[in-house]
Amino acid sequence: MRAWIFFSSIFAFLVLITACAGTRPTLPTSQHNFLSNAKIGVVVLHGKWGSPDGKPTKPLIAALEREGFLVSVPEMPWSGRRGYDNSYEEAMNEIDKAVSELKQQGATQIFIAGHSMGANGAIGYAARKHVAGVIALAPGHVPDVTRNIYADDVERAKKMVAVGNGNDQLNVTDSNQGKKKEVTLKASIYLSYFDPNGAANMANNASNIKAGTAFLWVVGSQDKMSERGSAYAFDKAPANSISKYLVVNSDHFKTPEDAIPEILAWLAQFNP
């Protein structure tokens, strides 16, 4: 019993000496990662007709928050509720506001992630502002590819804008992964999204991504976009050793969830 007390006292004394020397306990690796992730802000953009809490991006948002990332999930003009109430360029300003809020929270690196039309928006933003990286998930909305579908409505909108009626309402048919619905919006706003050579041309925006931006393109093997390969837009972006073109076994809507492990692994390269 006396021996046990003696060795316990010695152990306590050594612990005290160590503390006085200024040695601090080492945090578990997971805690280190959590603290590092808190310096990374991720803006997650939902897809066409979607919402911030929609099914495609909800699991990814939860995973990012669980890992300690600062996350912003704005409702974009192309949501089901808003119905294109702001132009593409105004949508860029809305993303800018989300970025500013993340920086105010302490984020030192900003990533713009998006699903489908949100991926288009993420690429568009990176073509206009400097960010650490872009995560394009099941990229969608390609007005240059679908120009024949929207040709008549685009022509009507152009004529309205040409005579000064760009703010007048235009009734159009919108489509999303094979589904269609009627939408009413300003002619000028319609052109900002659907003009084949306009602001939302994803391939053009990819070629204008700021140098030094890391680019993760993730597409499902069952997604029609996968047929276009990396040449459509990814290859047009400035080269970056961390950029990656990734095909996962998924469809258009489940890609953000099915790619979570790959997304987190890719982001781990940026821990401060």
NORMOMO-V298240 format. One record per backbone hydrogen bond with DSSP energy under -0.5 kcal/mol. CO is the residue of the C=O (numbers start at 1). NH is the residue of the N-H. Records with the same first field share a line. If there is no record, write none. Layout:
# NORMOMO-V298240
CO->NH ; NH
This chain:
# NORMOMO-V298240
1->5
2->6
3->7
4->8
5->9
6->10
7->11
8->12
9->13
10->14
11->15
12->16
13->17
14->18
15->19
16->20
17->21
18->23
19->22
28->31 ; 32
29->33
30->34
31->35
32->36
33->37
34->38
36->39
37->40 ; 70
39->41 ; 108 ; 109
40->70
41->111
42->44 ; 72
43->45 ; 113
44->46
45->115
47->50
50->80
51->54
54->58
55->59
57->61
58->62
59->63
60->64
61->65
62->66
63->67
64->69
65->68
69->71
70->42
72->44
74->46 ; 76
76->79
77->84 ; 85
78->49
79->83
87->91
88->92
89->93
90->94
91->95
92->96
93->97
94->98
95->99
96->100
97->101
98->102
99->103
100->104
101->105
102->107
103->106
109->41
110->132 ; 133
111->43 ; 113
112->135
113->45
114->137
115->118
116->119 ; 120 ; 140
117->121
118->122
119->123
120->124
121->125
122->126
123->127
125->128 ; 129
126->210
132->214
133->112
134->136 ; 216
135->114 ; 137
136->138 ; 218
137->116
142->145 ; 146
146->149 ; 150
147->151
150->154
151->155
152->156
153->157
154->158
155->159
156->160
157->161
158->162
159->163
160->165
161->164
165->168
166->188
168->187
170->172 ; 185
172->174 ; 183
174->181
176->179
179->176
181->174
183->172
185->170
186->190
187->191
188->192
189->193
190->193 ; 194
191->195
192->200
195->198
198->201
200->202
201->205
202->206
203->207
204->208
205->208
206->209
210->213
214->134
215->217 ; 244
216->136 ; 218
217->246
218->138
219->248
220->223
223->226
224->227
225->228
226->229
228->232
229->232
230->235
233->236 ; 237
234->237
240->243
244->217 ; 246
246->219 ; 248
248->221 ; 250
250->222
251->255
254->258
255->259
257->260
259->263
260->264
261->265
262->266
263->267
264->268
266->269
267->270
268->271
